[in-house]
Structure formats: C-alpha cells, structure tokens
C-alpha cells in the first residue's frame, strides 16, 4: 500500500491508477473502521487526516481526467474530517522520487504517459 506525496502529474499511468485504487481501500479502512491493513504504517499516518486524504483523491482524479480517464468513484466529502494536510511521511518526497526512478516505469516525469 502506498499513497505518494508527490504531484500526481509525476506518476506514470501504473502508479497513478494504482494509487487511486489503494486510496479507496485506505479510505474504506479508515471510514468503516475495517481491520485489513489497519496497523500498516501507511494507514496509520492517515489517521485523523481524512480531509487530507480526500484532497489527495481530488488531485489524483484531476490528473486522471487530464489524461482522459473517466472517474466514477467519488468519496463522501461528509467523511473528510480531521487535518487537511499530510505532513507525516514514511519517506520524504525526494526519497519517493528516487524510489520511483529506480522502478522500471516512466516515473517521475511530469506529464508522463498522459493517455489511456
């Protein structure tokens, strides 16, 4: 599970869509108090920050639409409580960019792979 802390435009298609899918899973864990991955460090850093997670979702959706993808899985804004900024990182953003650069994909290139 990974929610990146870099601009969605820097993510390749695989990581953009993968993060969107994982964000929905994380949202469900936190809003429905589910057990799966509840103790995962990525889950724990978003506790009390549903407003920030909702903002991240909005940013991912904006980038998905920019690339021509449809989006039909909105989050319930009424559940977006808590802090609206994420300032706790498992890896700082620059380290996240290095992680992505080491992967066999097109990350991190702003605007990479902008088509479906």
N, C-alpha and C positions, 0 to 999 in steps of 0.2 A: 504494500500500500504506500502510495506517495502522492502528496499534494505539493507541487513545486511552488517555490516562492520567487519565480522569475516571470517576466511578462509572457502571457500565452503566445504572443507572436513569435517568441523564440523557440517554441516547441514544434517539432515535426508532427506530422499527422498522427503517427502512432502514439506519441506521448500526449498530444492534445486530447485525442479521443479517449485514451486510456485514463488520463487524469479525470476527465469528466465522468467516466463510469465509476471510478473509485471514489470520487467526491460524493456521488449519490449513495454509495454504500456507506461511507463515513457519516453522511447526513442522517441516514436511517439508524445507524448505531446510536448516534447522539440524541436524536429526537424521539426515538422509540425505546431508548434505554435497552438496546439489544446487547447480548453478550459477545458475539463474534468480534474479535479484534478489539475488544473494549480496553484491554491493557496494552495494546500496541502503542509504542511511543508516538506515532503519527496521530492516532486517535486522541491520546491524552493531551497533546499540545493544542488541540482544537476545543477542548472542554471549556465552556464559558465564553466561547468566541463564535457562536453560530452566526452572528451578524457579519463577522469577517469571512466566514466560510460561504455565506450567501453572496457576499461581494466577489469572492473568488469565482464562484459559479457564474455570476453575471459576466465577469471578464472572460471566462472560457467560452461562454455562449456567444459573446460579441465576436470573438475570434473565429469561432466555428461558422458563424453567419458570414463573416468577412470572406471565409474560404468557400462559401457556397453550400454549407451543410444546413439541413433543416434541424430545428430543435423542438422537441415536443415533450420535454420532461422538466417543467418548471418546479422550483422549490417553493414551499409555502412560506411567503415572506413574514407571516404572523409568527413563525417559529424562529425567526432570525433575531435572537436575543443576545445579550452579552456584549462583549467588546467587538468593535467593528474593524479592528486592526490585528494582524498576526505579527507579533514581534519575537516569538519564540521559534527558533529554527533548530532542526536536527543537524543540518549543515547550513552554513551561511550561503546566501545566493551565489556568490562567486565560486564556492566549492560545488554547488549544484551545477553550475555551468561546466565545470571541469568534469563532473560525473557524466553529464550528457555528452560532452565532447569525446569521452572515452567509449561511448556506445556506438555500435555500428548503425547509425541512423543519420538523419540530416540535422540534428540539433547541434548546437544552438545557433541558428541562423535566422534572424528576424525575417518573418515572411516566408520561411522555407516551406516548400510543399503546400502551396496555398490552394490546391484544387482537390476535389474529392477523388 
